[in-house]
Amino acid sequence: MRNVAAVMTISLGIGLSSAPAGASVVVNAGIGGGRIPLERQTLPMRDGFASMGGGTSGGAYAVPGRVYDVTTRAQLKSAFDEAGDEPKIVRVHGALLGNSDDSGNPLTCEDYARGTGYTLDSYLAAYDPAVWGWDTEPSGGPENARRQSAENQKNTMVIEVPSNTTIIGANPKASLIGLSLRIDGERNVIVRNLNHKAVSDCFPQWDPTDGSDGNWNSEYDMVQIINGASNIWINHNYYTDDPNFDDQAPMYFGRPFQQHDGSVDITYGSDLVTVSYNRFADRDKLMLVGSTDSPTAGDPGKLRVTIHHNEFINIGQRAPRLRWGHADVYNNHFIRNDDARVPFGYAFGVGYDSHIWAEANAFTFSPSVDSTRIIKHWKGQAITTIGNVINRRKVDLLAAYNANAAAELQLVSDTSWRPTLRTRVHPAQAIPGLLKRKVGPVLTLDRGRKRHR
């Protein structure tokens, strides 16, 4: 393996104390540029909120013994367990299955339910509203069996990511299939160049009290950033439910059997996150930032997120839905076609005490899409929208929303802050062409000897 310990990278916004003694410090040249191997690149200076607080270097300073090449879930977990919080680089090759045993063999929902007593038929029979009613959530034997089966799946397909980690796809085909990354209270993590696919909950819970008609609720975000995690860079990834899309879900009790949750959720006091150059396609739920209107979750003063140069294709909602925090949302491309698999809800969810700054985003919408629904009121009061375009025509998104909203749902422009941590803001009209073929996994690492652990 090439000795890269002597060539370290550092963004100008990252303290020099984080580099090993004697290291040659060079400025991050960006994607594919300069002398820096891709897996050793750091978040560039002033690239969003994740450049604050010492910056985000992930595993850039890993010694050669902490560089891992993995093809299975067990190898991925082993690398994290072995390195702990030491700087580490994990390079993913091929299709890595989250629902798999330690040898990489696929596991099914039936495997997780074995020995618990759970079957979908028995669960449906027990909690049919005609039998159970509509006033209380399921409890008792069948629900306990569902919970145990769900725990079995969680213990397999949810992988905890430690601090000081870069996890990166070795080439644009590298994939995490049915695997959920959980960054729980950790800091300084880079997730890059990966296809995140088919993260499905085998055992959704029926809740007859959820809304007027009840709902099936699922677990497992593709990436979950939770409990005070900070300095996270999500870059050049692809998020999709392929091959199991929401419109293929069966209906039980008159509601879709929902098996998918969020793409990149940021909750419970997490902070300083940059989400850039990713592609999100045919998914309902994208980014929930802040999960409760209560301040007890530790969210006030946190949840600072930058979302720039991403592509959102036929998505449903939450791009983002924000509570408490500040979200700088600029230079993204939202595409909506008539043949979309997911119904369109909204793009920007203005939640309790939220501060969204939406600037120079491009919306390419079919004529049938109601552009006044780009903003949705979720108990918030203000949002700033500047220089956005719909089908290449400048539109004041806030004015368009207010023109169609009831008086008690009117929003005002947010004058309480102005984003400053940006690389470059492009004109909105240029964004569709600029991002074409430049979002999602596009990187190929330098070839070298692979070391599997």
Secondary structure, DSSP 4 states (H G I P E B T S, - for coil): ----TTEEEE-TTS-GGGSPTT-EEEE---TT-TT--GGG--PPTT-SGGGSTT---TTTT--GGGEEEESSHHHHHHHHHHHTTS-EEEEE-SEEESSB-TTS-B--HHHHHTTTT--HHHHHHHH-HHHH-SSS---SHHHHHHHHHHHHHHHHHEEEPPSSEEEEESSTT-EEES-EEEEES-EEEEEES-EEE----SSPEEETTSSSS-EEE----SEEEETT-EEEEEES-EEE-TTS-GGG--EETTEE------SEEE-TT-EEEEEES-EEES-SB--EE---SSGGGS-TT--EEEEES-EEES--B-SSEESSSEEEEES-EEEE-TT-SS----SEEEETT-EEEEES-EEEE-TTS-GGGSEEEEB--BEEEES-EETTEE--HHHHHHHHS-GGG--B---S------S-PPPGGGHHHHHTTTSSS---PPP----B-
